[in-house]
Amino acid sequence: MAEGPSKIESMRKWVVEHKLRAVGCLWLTGISSSIAYNWSRPNMKPSVKIIHARLHAQALTLAALVGSACVEYYDNKYGSSGPKLCP
């Protein structure tokens, strides 16, 4: 019986097709959660909270772009079927 693609394969395919949307969603999630975390800390000024949130989101975006580049490299090297064990 033929099985459908695994959940990880489906997610990888979606990221390959929607790279910018994936990075944008990750950035939005990162900055939202960072603002929420920083707002719970009462000893910081609002401007510092926003700067920290932006820095956290920027680091997360760079990580997402590196991850997207790795997915693109993997996809170009092995194609959508994954690494070939036998030539």
Biopython code that builds the backbone (N, CA, C, O; Angstrom):
import numpy as np
from Bio.PDB.StructureBuilder import StructureBuilder

atoms = [
    (1, "MET", "N", (0.847, -1.171, 0.000)),
    (1, "MET", "CA", (0.000, 0.000, 0.000)),
    (1, "MET", "C", (0.897, 1.241, 0.000)),
    (1, "MET", "O", (1.841, 1.330, 0.786)),
    (2, "ALA", "N", (0.608, 2.170, -0.859)),
    (2, "ALA", "CA", (1.417, 3.382, -0.960)),
    (2, "ALA", "C", (1.017, 4.377, 0.129)),
    (2, "ALA", "O", (-0.160, 4.673, 0.331)),
    (3, "GLU", "N", (2.019, 4.870, 0.809)),
    (3, "GLU", "CA", (1.769, 5.866, 1.847)),
    (3, "GLU", "C", (1.973, 7.254, 1.265)),
    (3, "GLU", "O", (2.722, 7.445, 0.307)),
    (4, "GLY", "N", (1.287, 8.220, 1.867)),
    (4, "GLY", "CA", (1.478, 9.599, 1.464)),
    (4, "GLY", "C", (2.784, 10.137, 2.028)),
    (4, "GLY", "O", (3.465, 9.446, 2.786)),
    (5, "PRO", "N", (3.135, 11.357, 1.668)),
    (5, "PRO", "CA", (4.376, 11.929, 2.191)),
    (5, "PRO", "C", (4.300, 12.116, 3.700)),
    (5, "PRO", "O", (3.231, 12.381, 4.251)),
    (6, "SER", "N", (5.442, 11.975, 4.360)),
    (6, "SER", "CA", (5.477, 12.141, 5.812)),
    (6, "SER", "C", (5.232, 13.605, 6.167)),
    (6, "SER", "O", (5.277, 14.488, 5.311)),
    (7, "LYS", "N", (4.975, 13.835, 7.441)),
    (7, "LYS", "CA", (4.702, 15.196, 7.895)),
    (7, "LYS", "C", (5.930, 16.087, 7.694)),
    (7, "LYS", "O", (5.797, 17.244, 7.296)),
    (8, "ILE", "N", (7.113, 15.559, 7.966)),
    (8, "ILE", "CA", (8.339, 16.343, 7.791)),
    (8, "ILE", "C", (8.555, 16.658, 6.317)),
    (8, "ILE", "O", (8.942, 17.775, 5.974)),
    (9, "GLU", "N", (8.310, 15.694, 5.447)),
    (9, "GLU", "CA", (8.453, 15.926, 4.008)),
    (9, "GLU", "C", (7.455, 16.971, 3.529)),
    (9, "GLU", "O", (7.790, 17.810, 2.692)),
    (10, "SER", "N", (6.236, 16.929, 4.050)),
    (10, "SER", "CA", (5.232, 17.931, 3.677)),
    (10, "SER", "C", (5.649, 19.326, 4.132)),
    (10, "SER", "O", (5.487, 20.300, 3.396)),
    (11, "MET", "N", (6.191, 19.417, 5.356)),
    (11, "MET", "CA", (6.651, 20.717, 5.854)),
    (11, "MET", "C", (7.826, 21.226, 5.031)),
    (11, "MET", "O", (7.887, 22.413, 4.711)),
    (12, "ARG", "N", (8.771, 20.333, 4.679)),
    (12, "ARG", "CA", (9.922, 20.735, 3.875)),
    (12, "ARG", "C", (9.475, 21.258, 2.507)),
    (12, "ARG", "O", (9.991, 22.255, 2.003)),
    (13, "LYS", "N", (8.511, 20.560, 1.928)),
    (13, "LYS", "CA", (8.004, 20.979, 0.622)),
    (13, "LYS", "C", (7.341, 22.351, 0.714)),
    (13, "LYS", "O", (7.509, 23.186, -0.175)),
    (14, "TRP", "N", (6.578, 22.584, 1.802)),
    (14, "TRP", "CA", (5.925, 23.879, 1.968)),
    (14, "TRP", "C", (6.962, 24.987, 2.129)),
    (14, "TRP", "O", (6.808, 26.067, 1.559)),
    (15, "VAL", "N", (8.031, 24.725, 2.913)),
    (15, "VAL", "CA", (9.071, 25.733, 3.107)),
    (15, "VAL", "C", (9.781, 26.029, 1.794)),
    (15, "VAL", "O", (10.097, 27.184, 1.509)),
    (16, "VAL", "N", (10.036, 24.998, 0.989)),
    (16, "VAL", "CA", (10.694, 25.210, -0.300)),
    (16, "VAL", "C", (9.823, 26.084, -1.206)),
    (16, "VAL", "O", (10.335, 26.954, -1.910)),
    (17, "GLU", "N", (8.519, 25.854, -1.187)),
    (17, "GLU", "CA", (7.623, 26.618, -2.054)),
    (17, "GLU", "C", (7.319, 28.016, -1.517)),
    (17, "GLU", "O", (7.010, 28.913, -2.301)),
    (18, "HIS", "N", (7.397, 28.223, -0.204)),
    (18, "HIS", "CA", (7.015, 29.499, 0.408)),
    (18, "HIS", "C", (8.114, 30.010, 1.340)),
    (18, "HIS", "O", (7.861, 30.248, 2.521)),
    (19, "LYS", "N", (9.316, 30.178, 0.827)),
    (19, "LYS", "CA", (10.445, 30.572, 1.672)),
    (19, "LYS", "C", (10.216, 31.910, 2.366)),
    (19, "LYS", "O", (10.389, 32.014, 3.581)),
    (20, "LEU", "N", (9.838, 32.911, 1.627)),
    (20, "LEU", "CA", (9.671, 34.237, 2.213)),
    (20, "LEU", "C", (8.514, 34.273, 3.199)),
    (20, "LEU", "O", (8.603, 34.945, 4.227)),
    (21, "ARG", "N", (7.456, 33.580, 2.914)),
    (21, "ARG", "CA", (6.320, 33.530, 3.837)),
    (21, "ARG", "C", (6.725, 32.833, 5.136)),
    (21, "ARG", "O", (6.320, 33.255, 6.220)),
    (22, "ALA", "N", (7.524, 31.766, 5.031)),
    (22, "ALA", "CA", (7.986, 31.056, 6.231)),
    (22, "ALA", "C", (8.880, 31.955, 7.079)),
    (22, "ALA", "O", (8.737, 31.993, 8.301)),
    (23, "VAL", "N", (9.798, 32.677, 6.443)),
    (23, "VAL", "CA", (10.682, 33.582, 7.185)),
    (23, "VAL", "C", (9.873, 34.721, 7.795)),
    (23, "VAL", "O", (10.129, 35.112, 8.934)),
    (24, "GLY", "N", (8.909, 35.257, 7.066)),
    (24, "GLY", "CA", (8.066, 36.335, 7.588)),
    (24, "GLY", "C", (7.226, 35.889, 8.775)),
    (24, "GLY", "O", (7.094, 36.621, 9.755)),
    (25, "CYS", "N", (6.666, 34.707, 8.690)),
    (25, "CYS", "CA", (5.875, 34.181, 9.826)),
    (25, "CYS", "C", (6.756, 33.947, 11.037)),
    (25, "CYS", "O", (6.358, 34.224, 12.168)),
    (26, "LEU", "N", (7.954, 33.435, 10.797)),
    (26, "LEU", "CA", (8.878, 33.217, 11.899)),
    (26, "LEU", "C", (9.285, 34.541, 12.533)),
    (26, "LEU", "O", (9.376, 34.638, 13.757)),
    (27, "TRP", "N", (9.530, 35.563, 11.712)),
    (27, "TRP", "CA", (9.883, 36.882, 12.228)),
    (27, "TRP", "C", (8.742, 37.459, 13.054)),
    (27, "TRP", "O", (8.968, 37.969, 14.151)),
    (28, "LEU", "N", (7.532, 37.383, 12.544)),
    (28, "LEU", "CA", (6.376, 37.924, 13.261)),
    (28, "LEU", "C", (6.158, 37.203, 14.582)),
    (28, "LEU", "O", (5.869, 37.837, 15.597)),
    (29, "THR", "N", (6.291, 35.902, 14.577)),
    (29, "THR", "CA", (6.165, 35.133, 15.814)),
    (29, "THR", "C", (7.272, 35.500, 16.794)),
    (29, "THR", "O", (7.026, 35.650, 17.991)),
    (30, "GLY", "N", (8.483, 35.642, 16.284)),
    (30, "GLY", "CA", (9.620, 35.982, 17.137)),
    (30, "GLY", "C", (9.490, 37.348, 17.776)),
    (30, "GLY", "O", (9.731, 37.497, 18.973)),
    (31, "ILE", "N", (9.113, 38.344, 16.997)),
    (31, "ILE", "CA", (9.014, 39.694, 17.566)),
    (31, "ILE", "C", (7.820, 39.789, 18.516)),
    (31, "ILE", "O", (7.891, 40.491, 19.525)),
    (32, "SER", "N", (6.730, 39.094, 18.207)),
    (32, "SER", "CA", (5.564, 39.107, 19.103)),
    (32, "SER", "C", (5.886, 38.464, 20.446)),
    (32, "SER", "O", (5.552, 39.008, 21.498)),
    (33, "SER", "N", (6.533, 37.309, 20.407)),
    (33, "SER", "CA", (6.854, 36.639, 21.664)),
    (33, "SER", "C", (7.934, 37.398, 22.437)),
    (33, "SER", "O", (7.913, 37.412, 23.668)),
    (34, "SER", "N", (8.869, 38.022, 21.738)),
    (34, "SER", "CA", (9.895, 38.800, 22.417)),
    (34, "SER", "C", (9.306, 40.044, 23.073)),
    (34, "SER", "O", (9.689, 40.395, 24.188)),
    (35, "ILE", "N", (8.387, 40.706, 22.397)),
    (35, "ILE", "CA", (7.715, 41.872, 23.004)),
    (35, "ILE", "C", (6.916, 41.425, 24.223)),
    (35, "ILE", "O", (6.940, 42.087, 25.260)),
    (36, "ALA", "N", (6.212, 40.310, 24.101)),
    (36, "ALA", "CA", (5.434, 39.806, 25.241)),
    (36, "ALA", "C", (6.348, 39.485, 26.421)),
    (36, "ALA", "O", (6.021, 39.799, 27.566)),
    (37, "TYR", "N", (7.491, 38.860, 26.144)),
    (37, "TYR", "CA", (8.424, 38.530, 27.219)),
    (37, "TYR", "C", (9.010, 39.798, 27.837)),
    (37, "TYR", "O", (9.054, 39.926, 29.061)),
    (38, "ASN", "N", (9.458, 40.734, 27.002)),
    (38, "ASN", "CA", (10.074, 41.954, 27.516)),
    (38, "ASN", "C", (9.079, 42.832, 28.271)),
    (38, "ASN", "O", (9.460, 43.535, 29.207)),
    (39, "TRP", "N", (7.820, 42.798, 27.875)),
    (39, "TRP", "CA", (6.812, 43.624, 28.560)),
    (39, "TRP", "C", (6.523, 43.096, 29.966)),
    (39, "TRP", "O", (6.008, 43.828, 30.812)),
    (40, "SER", "N", (6.854, 41.825, 30.215)),
    (40, "SER", "CA", (6.644, 41.275, 31.550)),
    (40, "SER", "C", (7.767, 41.670, 32.513)),
    (40, "SER", "O", (7.676, 41.402, 33.711)),
    (41, "ARG", "N", (8.800, 42.292, 32.010)),
    (41, "ARG", "CA", (9.927, 42.735, 32.835)),
    (41, "ARG", "C", (9.737, 44.208, 33.180)),
    (41, "ARG", "O", (9.870, 45.059, 32.302)),
    (42, "PRO", "N", (9.430, 44.531, 34.438)),
    (42, "PRO", "CA", (9.032, 45.897, 34.792)),
    (42, "PRO", "C", (10.180, 46.900, 34.897)),
    (42, "PRO", "O", (9.913, 48.102, 34.899)),
    (43, "ASN", "N", (11.425, 46.479, 34.982)),
    (43, "ASN", "CA", (12.522, 47.416, 35.227)),
    (43, "ASN", "C", (13.149, 47.982, 33.959)),
    (43, "ASN", "O", (14.220, 48.587, 34.024)),
    (44, "MET", "N", (12.521, 47.803, 32.835)),
    (44, "MET", "CA", (13.079, 48.295, 31.579)),
    (44, "MET", "C", (12.188, 49.383, 31.000)),
    (44, "MET", "O", (10.968, 49.353, 31.155)),
    (45, "LYS", "N", (12.818, 50.350, 30.326)),
    (45, "LYS", "CA", (12.043, 51.384, 29.643)),
    (45, "LYS", "C", (11.419, 50.786, 28.377)),
    (45, "LYS", "O", (11.961, 49.840, 27.805)),
    (46, "PRO", "N", (10.284, 51.334, 27.942)),
    (46, "PRO", "CA", (9.634, 50.794, 26.732)),
    (46, "PRO", "C", (10.538, 50.818, 25.499)),
    (46, "PRO", "O", (10.477, 49.900, 24.681)),
    (47, "SER", "N", (11.367, 51.841, 25.348)),
    (47, "SER", "CA", (12.245, 51.899, 24.183)),
    (47, "SER", "C", (13.256, 50.754, 24.203)),
    (47, "SER", "O", (13.572, 50.194, 23.154)),
    (48, "VAL", "N", (13.765, 50.401, 25.380)),
    (48, "VAL", "CA", (14.708, 49.296, 25.497)),
    (48, "VAL", "C", (14.002, 47.972, 25.208)),
    (48, "VAL", "O", (14.582, 47.078, 24.591)),
    (49, "LYS", "N", (12.765, 47.847, 25.647)),
    (49, "LYS", "CA", (11.992, 46.634, 25.386)),
    (49, "LYS", "C", (11.814, 46.429, 23.884)),
    (49, "LYS", "O", (11.957, 45.312, 23.387)),
    (50, "ILE", "N", (11.508, 47.490, 23.172)),
    (50, "ILE", "CA", (11.302, 47.400, 21.722)),
    (50, "ILE", "C", (12.619, 47.075, 21.019)),
    (50, "ILE", "O", (12.646, 46.275, 20.084)),
    (51, "ILE", "N", (13.711, 47.695, 21.470)),
    (51, "ILE", "CA", (15.015, 47.410, 20.861)),
    (51, "ILE", "C", (15.401, 45.953, 21.077)),
    (51, "ILE", "O", (15.887, 45.298, 20.155)),
    (52, "HIS", "N", (15.189, 45.441, 22.281)),
    (52, "HIS", "CA", (15.493, 44.038, 22.551)),
    (52, "HIS", "C", (14.632, 43.109, 21.700)),
    (52, "HIS", "O", (15.123, 42.105, 21.183)),
    (53, "ALA", "N", (13.365, 43.438, 21.556)),
    (53, "ALA", "CA", (12.475, 42.612, 20.734)),
    (53, "ALA", "C", (12.940, 42.604, 19.282)),
    (53, "ALA", "O", (12.920, 41.565, 18.622)),
    (54, "ARG", "N", (13.356, 43.763, 18.791)),
    (54, "ARG", "CA", (13.838, 43.843, 17.412)),
    (54, "ARG", "C", (15.110, 43.029, 17.232)),
    (54, "ARG", "O", (15.268, 42.355, 16.215)),
    (55, "LEU", "N", (16.017, 43.077, 18.199)),
    (55, "LEU", "CA", (17.256, 42.306, 18.104)),
    (55, "LEU", "C", (16.985, 40.802, 18.143)),
    (55, "LEU", "O", (17.596, 40.035, 17.400)),
    (56, "HIS", "N", (16.072, 40.392, 19.008)),
    (56, "HIS", "CA", (15.719, 38.966, 19.059)),
    (56, "HIS", "C", (15.107, 38.520, 17.734)),
    (56, "HIS", "O", (15.453, 37.462, 17.207)),
    (57, "ALA", "N", (14.205, 39.325, 17.205)),
    (57, "ALA", "CA", (13.567, 38.967, 15.939)),
    (57, "ALA", "C", (14.576, 38.965, 14.792)),
    (57, "ALA", "O", (14.486, 38.139, 13.884)),
    (58, "GLN", "N", (15.529, 39.880, 14.834)),
    (58, "GLN", "CA", (16.546, 39.930, 13.783)),
    (58, "GLN", "C", (17.425, 38.674, 13.823)),
    (58, "GLN", "O", (17.741, 38.106, 12.778)),
    (59, "ALA", "N", (17.813, 38.247, 15.009)),
    (59, "ALA", "CA", (18.613, 37.023, 15.133)),
    (59, "ALA", "C", (17.815, 35.810, 14.660)),
    (59, "ALA", "O", (18.351, 34.932, 13.984)),
    (60, "LEU", "N", (16.537, 35.765, 15.018)),
    (60, "LEU", "CA", (15.686, 34.658, 14.579)),
    (60, "LEU", "C", (15.519, 34.661, 13.060)),
    (60, "LEU", "O", (15.484, 33.599, 12.438)),
    (61, "THR", "N", (15.416, 35.840, 12.465)),
    (61, "THR", "CA", (15.300, 35.944, 11.012)),
    (61, "THR", "C", (16.568, 35.459, 10.328)),
    (61, "THR", "O", (16.501, 34.746, 9.327)),
    (62, "LEU", "N", (17.723, 35.841, 10.862)),
    (62, "LEU", "CA", (18.973, 35.345, 10.278)),
    (62, "LEU", "C", (19.051, 33.825, 10.362)),
    (62, "LEU", "O", (19.479, 33.169, 9.412)),
    (63, "ALA", "N", (18.640, 33.270, 11.489)),
    (63, "ALA", "CA", (18.628, 31.817, 11.626)),
    (63, "ALA", "C", (17.662, 31.185, 10.625)),
    (63, "ALA", "O", (17.966, 30.139, 10.050)),
    (64, "ALA", "N", (16.506, 31.807, 10.412)),
    (64, "ALA", "CA", (15.538, 31.285, 9.446)),
    (64, "ALA", "C", (16.081, 31.359, 8.024)),
    (64, "ALA", "O", (15.856, 30.447, 7.228)),
    (65, "LEU", "N", (16.790, 32.430, 7.697)),
    (65, "LEU", "CA", (17.370, 32.552, 6.361)),
    (65, "LEU", "C", (18.464, 31.518, 6.136)),
    (65, "LEU", "O", (18.579, 30.964, 5.043)),
    (66, "VAL", "N", (19.265, 31.255, 7.157)),
    (66, "VAL", "CA", (20.286, 30.212, 7.041)),
    (66, "VAL", "C", (19.613, 28.850, 6.864)),
    (66, "VAL", "O", (20.038, 28.042, 6.037)),
    (67, "GLY", "N", (18.566, 28.604, 7.642)),
    (67, "GLY", "CA", (17.827, 27.354, 7.493)),
    (67, "GLY", "C", (17.212, 27.220, 6.111)),
    (67, "GLY", "O", (17.231, 26.140, 5.520)),
    (68, "SER", "N", (16.664, 28.321, 5.590)),
    (68, "SER", "CA", (16.076, 28.308, 4.255)),
    (68, "SER", "C", (17.143, 28.046, 3.196)),
    (68, "SER", "O", (16.897, 27.334, 2.222)),
    (69, "ALA", "N", (18.324, 28.620, 3.389)),
    (69, "ALA", "CA", (19.418, 28.372, 2.450)),
    (69, "ALA", "C", (19.843, 26.903, 2.492)),
    (69, "ALA", "O", (20.155, 26.315, 1.457)),
    (70, "CYS", "N", (19.855, 26.314, 3.691)),
    (70, "CYS", "CA", (20.199, 24.894, 3.818)),
    (70, "CYS", "C", (19.166, 24.015, 3.109)),
    (70, "CYS", "O", (19.522, 23.051, 2.433)),
    (71, "VAL", "N", (17.891, 24.354, 3.269)),
    (71, "VAL", "CA", (16.835, 23.598, 2.593)),
    (71, "VAL", "C", (16.985, 23.733, 1.080)),
    (71, "VAL", "O", (16.822, 22.756, 0.349)),
    (72, "GLU", "N", (17.295, 24.937, 0.611)),
    (72, "GLU", "CA", (17.479, 25.157, -0.827)),
    (72, "GLU", "C", (18.676, 24.372, -1.347)),
    (72, "GLU", "O", (18.602, 23.764, -2.414)),
    (73, "TYR", "N", (19.776, 24.381, -0.604)),
    (73, "TYR", "CA", (20.964, 23.633, -0.999)),
    (73, "TYR", "C", (20.652, 22.134, -1.062)),
    (73, "TYR", "O", (20.995, 21.456, -2.031)),
    (74, "TYR", "N", (20.001, 21.637, -0.020)),
    (74, "TYR", "CA", (19.637, 20.219, 0.032)),
    (74, "TYR", "C", (18.732, 19.862, -1.140)),
    (74, "TYR", "O", (18.909, 18.819, -1.769)),
    (75, "ASP", "N", (17.760, 20.728, -1.434)),
    (75, "ASP", "CA", (16.828, 20.461, -2.522)),
    (75, "ASP", "C", (17.538, 20.476, -3.876)),
    (75, "ASP", "O", (17.234, 19.653, -4.740)),
    (76, "ASN", "N", (18.479, 21.404, -4.070)),
    (76, "ASN", "CA", (19.216, 21.457, -5.335)),
    (76, "ASN", "C", (20.176, 20.282, -5.484)),
    (76, "ASN", "O", (20.371, 19.771, -6.586)),
    (77, "LYS", "N", (20.772, 19.857, -4.380)),
    (77, "LYS", "CA", (21.751, 18.773, -4.453)),
    (77, "LYS", "C", (21.089, 17.412, -4.616)),
    (77, "LYS", "O", (21.537, 16.595, -5.421)),
    (78, "TYR", "N", (20.036, 17.168, -3.864)),
    (78, "TYR", "CA", (19.418, 15.840, -3.862)),
    (78, "TYR", "C", (18.057, 15.788, -4.552)),
    (78, "TYR", "O", (17.543, 14.697, -4.798)),
    (79, "GLY", "N", (17.478, 16.904, -4.860)),
    (79, "GLY", "CA", (16.153, 16.913, -5.453)),
    (79, "GLY", "C", (15.101, 16.670, -4.389)),
    (79, "GLY", "O", (15.415, 16.606, -3.201)),
    (80, "SER", "N", (13.877, 16.538, -4.803)),
    (80, "SER", "CA", (12.789, 16.379, -3.845)),
    (80, "SER", "C", (12.685, 14.967, -3.279)),
    (80, "SER", "O", (11.932, 14.732, -2.334)),
    (81, "SER", "N", (13.435, 14.026, -3.851)),
    (81, "SER", "CA", (13.317, 12.639, -3.386)),
    (81, "SER", "C", (14.297, 12.314, -2.257)),
    (81, "SER", "O", (14.262, 11.205, -1.723)),
    (82, "GLY", "N", (15.165, 13.248, -1.883)),
    (82, "GLY", "CA", (16.129, 12.996, -0.819)),
    (82, "GLY", "C", (17.416, 12.404, -1.355)),
    (82, "GLY", "O", (17.554, 12.211, -2.563)),
    (83, "PRO", "N", (18.363, 12.112, -0.474)),
    (83, "PRO", "CA", (19.647, 11.581, -0.943)),
    (83, "PRO", "C", (19.488, 10.196, -1.547)),
    (83, "PRO", "O", (18.681, 9.385, -1.091)),
    (84, "LYS", "N", (20.264, 9.949, -2.566)),
    (84, "LYS", "CA", (20.209, 8.662, -3.251)),
    (84, "LYS", "C", (21.271, 7.747, -2.644)),
    (84, "LYS", "O", (22.455, 8.085, -2.631)),
    (85, "LEU", "N", (20.854, 6.610, -2.152)),
    (85, "LEU", "CA", (21.771, 5.677, -1.512)),
    (85, "LEU", "C", (22.526, 4.839, -2.531)),
    (85, "LEU", "O", (23.680, 4.480, -2.295)),
    (86, "CYS", "N", (21.913, 4.524, -3.637)),
    (86, "CYS", "CA", (22.555, 3.745, -4.681)),
    (86, "CYS", "C", (22.621, 4.576, -5.947)),
    (86, "CYS", "O", (21.646, 5.244, -6.290)),
    (87, "PRO", "N", (23.754, 4.555, -6.660)),
    (87, "PRO", "CA", (23.876, 5.369, -7.899)),
    (87, "PRO", "C", (23.009, 4.917, -9.020)),
    (87, "PRO", "O", (23.027, 5.515, -10.095)),
]
sb = StructureBuilder()
sb.init_structure("model")
sb.init_model(0)
sb.init_chain("A")
sb.init_seg("    ")
for serial, (resi, resn, name, xyz) in enumerate(atoms, 1):
    if name == "N":
        sb.init_residue(resn, " ", resi, " ")
    sb.init_atom(name, np.array(xyz, "f"), 0.0, 1.0, " ", f" {name:<3s}", serial, name[0])
structure = sb.get_structure()
